[in-house]
C-alpha cells in the first residue's frame, strides 16, 4: 500500500470511528457506559495497526522524554478530538484532570495509568486530598475511560515506545482549567 492509499484508508477508518463515537455520545450522553462503548470503537480502530505505522507517527528521537502528539481528527467547535500520542518508555505525568471525557487505547506499547479518588469536597480550590484507587495498564486490547473530573497520572513502561489513540470530548488545546494534584503536599495547581 503506497502512502496516498494508506492516508486515504486511515482517514476513512478514523472518520467512520468518530462518526460512531459521536452517535454514542448523542444517544447515551457522557456516562461511564457510553465511554466504555467509545473505548470499544477506539479499540477496533487501534487494532488496524497498519494505519498508524511508526514511520509516520514516531516518538521523540533518540529515546528523548516528552511526547509527539499527532492530531488525527477534530470536529468543528473543537469537539471529538482524536490524537495519536507517541512516547518513549520512562515518561510520566503528575496526577491531573481533563475537564472533558477521555478514552485512551493502545496501538502499541504500555502506559500505566494510576487513577486517584478525591477524598475532600473540593471547597478549597488550592488544596486537595487524593489517594490511589486503581491502576490500569493501557496496552493493545485494553484501554481506559475517564470522566471529566477523574484524576489520573500516566507512566510509560516496558521496552518499546507507545503509540496510543487519545479521544477527547473537547480538544486538548481548548482545555484551559485543567488541574494537577500533588499527592504528598495536597496542593492543587494549574496543569497547563
C-alpha positions as CSV (number, residue, x, y, z in Angstrom):
1,X,0.0,0.0,0.0
2,X,1.5,3.3,-1.0
3,X,1.4,6.4,1.2
4,X,-1.5,8.0,-0.5
5,X,-3.6,4.8,-0.2
6,X,-2.6,4.5,3.5
7,X,-3.6,8.1,4.2
8,X,-6.9,7.6,2.4
9,X,-7.6,4.3,4.3
10,X,-6.6,5.9,7.7
11,X,-8.8,9.0,7.0
12,X,-11.8,6.8,6.2
13,X,-11.3,4.5,9.2
14,X,-10.9,7.5,11.5
15,X,-14.0,9.3,10.1
16,X,-16.1,6.1,10.4
17,X,-15.0,5.5,14.0
18,X,-15.5,9.2,15.0
19,X,-19.0,9.1,13.5
20,X,-19.9,6.1,15.6
21,X,-18.4,7.7,18.7
22,X,-20.4,10.9,18.0
23,X,-23.6,8.8,17.8
24,X,-22.8,7.0,21.1
25,X,-22.4,10.3,22.9
26,X,-25.5,11.7,21.4
27,X,-27.6,8.7,22.4
28,X,-26.1,8.0,25.8
29,X,-24.6,11.2,27.0
30,X,-21.3,11.4,28.9
31,X,-21.7,8.3,31.2
32,X,-19.3,5.5,32.1
33,X,-21.3,3.0,29.9
34,X,-21.1,5.4,27.0
35,X,-17.3,5.8,27.4
36,X,-17.0,2.0,27.6
37,X,-18.8,1.8,24.2
38,X,-16.5,4.5,22.9
39,X,-13.5,2.6,24.1
40,X,-14.7,-0.5,22.1
41,X,-14.9,1.6,19.0
42,X,-11.4,3.0,19.5
43,X,-10.0,-0.5,20.3
44,X,-11.3,-1.7,16.9
45,X,-9.6,1.3,15.3
46,X,-6.3,0.7,17.1
47,X,-6.3,-3.0,16.0
48,X,-5.7,-1.7,12.5
49,X,-2.1,-1.1,13.4
50,X,-1.0,-0.8,9.7
51,X,-2.9,2.5,9.6
52,X,-0.6,4.0,12.3
53,X,2.9,3.0,11.4
54,X,5.9,4.2,13.5
55,X,7.4,5.6,10.3
56,X,4.6,8.2,10.1
57,X,4.0,8.5,13.9
58,X,7.4,8.3,15.5
59,X,8.1,9.1,19.2
60,X,10.7,11.8,20.1
61,X,14.1,10.9,18.6
62,X,16.9,9.2,20.5
63,X,14.7,8.0,23.3
64,X,14.0,11.6,24.5
65,X,11.3,12.2,27.1
66,X,8.2,14.0,26.1
67,X,5.5,13.1,23.5
68,X,4.9,13.6,19.9
69,X,1.2,14.3,19.6
70,X,-0.5,13.9,16.1
71,X,-4.0,15.3,15.6
72,X,-6.0,12.7,13.5
73,X,-9.4,14.4,13.8
74,X,-11.3,17.3,15.3
75,X,-14.9,18.3,14.7
76,X,-16.0,21.9,14.3
77,X,-16.2,23.6,17.7
78,X,-13.1,21.6,18.7
79,X,-15.2,18.5,19.7
80,X,-14.4,14.9,19.3
81,X,-10.6,15.4,19.1
82,X,-8.6,12.3,18.3
83,X,-4.9,12.2,18.6
84,X,-2.2,9.6,18.3
85,X,0.4,10.1,21.1
86,X,3.9,8.5,20.6
87,X,6.1,8.4,23.7
88,X,9.3,6.6,24.7
89,X,9.4,4.5,27.8
90,X,10.2,6.4,31.0
91,X,7.7,9.3,30.7
92,X,5.3,10.2,33.4
93,X,2.9,12.9,34.4
94,X,1.7,14.1,37.8
95,X,-1.9,13.4,38.7
96,X,-4.3,15.6,36.7
97,X,-7.8,16.0,35.4
98,X,-9.0,16.7,31.9
99,X,-12.3,18.7,32.4
100,X,-13.7,16.7,29.5
101,X,-14.2,13.0,28.9
102,X,-11.3,11.0,27.6
103,X,-10.7,7.5,26.3
104,X,-7.3,6.0,25.6
105,X,-6.4,2.8,23.8
106,X,-3.1,1.3,22.6
107,X,-1.9,0.6,19.1
108,X,1.4,-0.4,20.6
109,X,3.3,-0.2,24.0
110,X,2.3,0.1,27.6
111,X,1.2,3.0,29.7
112,X,0.4,2.5,33.3
113,X,-2.5,4.8,34.4
114,X,-2.8,5.5,38.1
115,X,-6.4,6.6,38.9
116,X,-7.0,8.6,42.0
117,X,-10.0,9.3,44.2
118,X,-10.5,12.7,45.7
119,X,-11.4,12.5,49.4
120,X,-12.1,16.1,50.1
121,X,-15.1,18.1,48.8
122,X,-13.1,20.5,46.6
123,X,-14.2,23.5,48.6
124,X,-10.7,24.9,48.7
125,X,-9.5,25.3,45.1
126,X,-5.8,25.3,46.2
127,X,-5.9,22.1,48.4
128,X,-6.9,18.5,47.9
129,X,-6.7,15.1,49.4
130,X,-6.4,12.2,47.0
131,X,-5.4,8.6,47.2
132,X,-4.7,5.9,44.6
133,X,-7.9,4.0,43.7
134,X,-6.6,1.7,41.0
135,X,-4.0,1.1,38.3
136,X,-4.9,0.3,34.7
137,X,-2.4,-0.8,32.1
138,X,-3.3,0.6,28.7
139,X,-1.9,-1.8,26.2
140,X,-3.1,-3.4,23.0
141,X,-6.6,-4.7,23.7
142,X,-7.0,-2.8,26.9
143,X,-7.9,0.9,27.4
144,X,-9.1,3.4,30.0
145,X,-12.1,5.6,30.2
146,X,-12.0,8.9,32.2
147,X,-14.9,11.2,33.1
148,X,-14.3,14.9,33.1
149,X,-13.4,15.1,36.8
150,X,-11.4,11.8,37.1
151,X,-7.8,12.2,38.2
152,X,-5.0,10.1,36.8
153,X,-1.3,10.0,36.1
154,X,0.5,8.2,33.3
155,X,3.7,6.2,33.4
156,X,5.1,4.8,30.1
157,X,6.7,1.5,30.9
158,X,8.0,-1.5,29.0
159,X,10.7,-1.7,26.4
160,X,9.0,-0.2,23.3
161,X,7.6,3.3,22.6
162,X,3.9,3.8,22.9
163,X,1.5,4.7,20.1
164,X,-1.8,5.3,21.7
165,X,-5.1,6.8,20.5
166,X,-6.4,9.5,22.7
167,X,-10.0,10.6,22.2
168,X,-11.4,13.7,24.0
169,X,-14.8,15.3,24.1
170,X,-13.0,18.6,23.6
171,X,-9.6,19.3,22.0
172,X,-6.7,19.4,24.5
173,X,-5.8,22.9,23.2
174,X,-9.1,24.2,24.4
175,X,-8.9,22.8,28.0
176,X,-7.9,25.8,30.0
177,X,-8.9,24.9,33.5
178,X,-7.1,21.6,34.0
179,X,-5.6,21.0,37.4
180,X,-2.7,19.0,38.7
181,X,-2.8,17.4,42.1
182,X,0.2,16.8,44.4
183,X,-0.4,13.6,46.4
184,X,2.1,14.5,49.1
185,X,1.6,18.2,49.7
186,X,-2.1,18.4,48.9
187,X,-1.6,21.3,46.5
188,X,-3.8,21.9,43.5
189,X,-2.1,23.8,40.7
190,X,-2.8,24.6,37.1
191,X,-1.8,21.7,34.8
192,X,-1.2,23.5,31.5
